[in-house]
């Protein structure tokens, strides 16, 4: 499991870091042990249904995420289908989740870096952050969420953690069928 984002306080609450936030919440929910720095990132290890789960937050900055992911997969000897990349997506409305078994980078530079290292067949969970036509994409992804968006953001992050657990337990097809789409209106 890889949550994409940028290291450092300046990026902590930005739209670009919701992959990191999802990874942090997942690690907490799975009672993961902190393994410190490995594979150009910060790593935690958990047990899920008797299987080891590694949660990686690359510290290479978003645009070089492929370096960390490739290093982890090489050392762990993991096949791509046992990997899930979690990241923000401007093309999806805020609150929308979208699993995909592979595909293009969709303009997301962290995913582009991963595809350059590993190819397009990398399972992913895209988290919708919406877009703002008044800002450049770079300005928007590095901006914090507005206070009016926080309730929906919280619901989306909680749903993302449930979705990742479904992916771990039942696979990508089940996760796609159950979680692709917007956060239901009654979600908290």
C-alpha positions in Angstrom: 0.0 0.0 0.0 1.5 3.4 -1.0 0.0 6.7 -0.1 1.4 9.5 -2.2 2.2 13.0 -1.0 4.9 15.4 -0.2 7.0 15.4 3.0 7.2 18.3 5.3 4.9 20.5 7.4 4.3 23.0 4.5 2.4 20.2 2.6 0.6 18.5 5.5 -3.0 19.7 5.0 -2.9 20.2 1.3 -5.0 18.4 -1.3 -1.9 16.7 -2.8 -1.3 14.9 0.5 -4.6 13.0 1.0 -2.7 9.9 -0.1 -0.4 10.3 2.9 -3.4 11.0 5.1 -5.2 7.9 4.0 -2.0 5.8 4.6 -1.7 7.3 8.1 -5.3 6.5 8.9 -5.0 3.0 7.5 -1.8 2.4 9.6 -3.6 3.6 12.7 -6.7 1.5 12.0 -4.6 -1.6 11.4 -2.4 -0.9 14.5 0.6 -1.0 12.3 4.1 -0.9 13.7 6.3 1.9 12.6 9.4 0.6 10.8 11.0 4.0 10.3 12.7 5.0 7.0 13.1 2.4 4.3 12.8 2.4 0.5 13.1 6.2 0.3 10.0 6.6 2.5 8.4 6.1 5.9 7.1 2.6 6.4 4.7 0.8 8.7 3.9 -2.9 8.9 0.6 -4.4 9.9 -1.1 -7.8 9.9 -4.4 -8.1 8.0 -6.1 -11.6 8.0 -2.8 -13.3 8.6 -0.9 -11.5 5.9 1.8 -8.8 6.2 0.8 -5.4 4.9 3.4 -2.7 4.3 2.2 0.9 4.2 4.7 3.3 2.5 4.7 7.1 2.4 7.5 8.0 -0.1 9.7 10.9 1.1 11.0 11.6 -2.4 8.4 14.3 -3.1 5.4 13.5 -5.3 7.1 13.7 -8.7 9.7 11.1 -7.8 7.4 8.6 -6.0 8.3 5.9 -8.5 11.8 5.6 -7.0 10.4 4.6 -3.6 7.7 2.3 -4.9 10.2 0.5 -7.2 12.7 0.1 -4.3 10.0 -1.4 -2.0 8.6 -3.8 -4.6 12.2 -5.0 -5.6 13.1 -5.7 -2.0 9.8 -7.3 -1.0 9.6 -9.2 -4.4 5.9 -8.2 -4.6 3.9 -8.5 -7.8 2.2 -5.3 -9.0 -1.3 -6.7 -8.4 -0.5 -6.9 -4.7 0.3 -3.2 -4.7 -2.2 -0.3 -4.3 -1.2 3.3 -5.0 -3.5 5.9 -3.2 -3.4 9.5 -4.5 -5.3 12.7 -5.2 -7.1 13.3 -8.5 -8.2 16.7 -9.9 -10.4 15.1 -12.5 -12.7 13.6 -9.9 -15.2 15.7 -7.8 -14.3 16.0 -4.1 -15.5 13.0 -2.2 -15.3 10.5 -5.1 -13.3 7.3 -4.9 -12.2 5.4 -8.0 -10.3 2.1 -8.0 -8.6 1.1 -11.2 -6.5 -2.0 -11.9 -4.2 0.1 -14.2 -4.1 2.8 -16.8 -2.5 6.1 -17.6 -1.3 8.7 -15.1 -4.2 11.0 -15.9 -1.8 14.0 -15.5 -0.9 13.1 -11.9 2.9 13.4 -11.7 3.4 11.0 -8.8 1.6 8.3 -10.7 3.6 9.2 -13.8 6.8 8.6 -11.9 5.5 5.2 -10.8 4.4 4.2 -14.3 7.8 5.2 -15.7 9.4 2.8 -13.2 6.8 -0.1 -13.2 4.5 0.3 -16.2 0.7 1.1 -16.4 -0.6 -2.1 -14.7 -0.4 -0.8 -11.2 -3.6 -0.9 -9.2 -4.7 2.4 -7.8 -7.2 4.2 -5.7 -7.8 7.8 -6.9 -9.3 10.2 -4.4 -11.3 13.1 -5.9 -10.2 16.6 -4.8 -12.1 18.5 -7.5 -10.6 21.4 -9.4 -10.7 25.2 -9.2 -10.6 27.1 -12.5 -9.3 30.2 -10.7 -6.1 28.5 -9.8 -3.5 26.6 -11.8 -3.5 22.9 -11.1 -0.2 23.2 -9.2 -1.6 26.0 -7.0 -4.8 24.1 -6.4 -3.2 20.8 -5.4 -0.9 22.5 -3.0 -3.7 24.5 -1.4 -5.5 23.4 1.8 -9.1 22.4 1.8 -11.7 25.1 2.6 -13.5 24.8 5.8 -16.8 24.1 3.9 -15.1 21.0 2.4 -13.8 19.5 5.6 -16.9 17.4 6.4 -16.9 15.8 2.9 -13.1 15.3 3.1 -13.5 13.5 6.4 -16.2 11.3 5.0 -14.1 10.5 1.9 -11.0 9.6 4.0 -13.0 7.3 6.3 -14.6 5.7 3.2 -11.1 5.3 1.6 -9.8 3.4 4.6 -12.9 1.1 4.4 -12.3 0.7 0.6 -8.6 -0.3 1.1 -9.6 -2.9 3.7 -12.1 -4.2 1.2 -9.4 -4.3 -1.5 -7.1 -6.3 0.9 -9.9 -8.7 1.9 -11.8 -9.2 -1.4 -9.7 -7.8 -4.2 -10.0 -4.9 -6.7 -13.1 -6.0 -8.5 -15.1 -6.1 -5.2 -13.6 -2.9 -4.1 -14.5 -1.2 -7.4 -18.1 -2.5 -7.2 -18.6 -1.4 -3.6 -16.7 1.9 -3.4 -16.3 3.5 -6.8 -18.3 6.7 -6.9 -19.1 9.6 -4.6 -19.3 9.4 -0.8 -23.0 8.6 0.0 -24.8 11.7 1.5 -25.3 10.0 4.8 -21.7 9.1 5.3 -19.7 10.4 8.3 
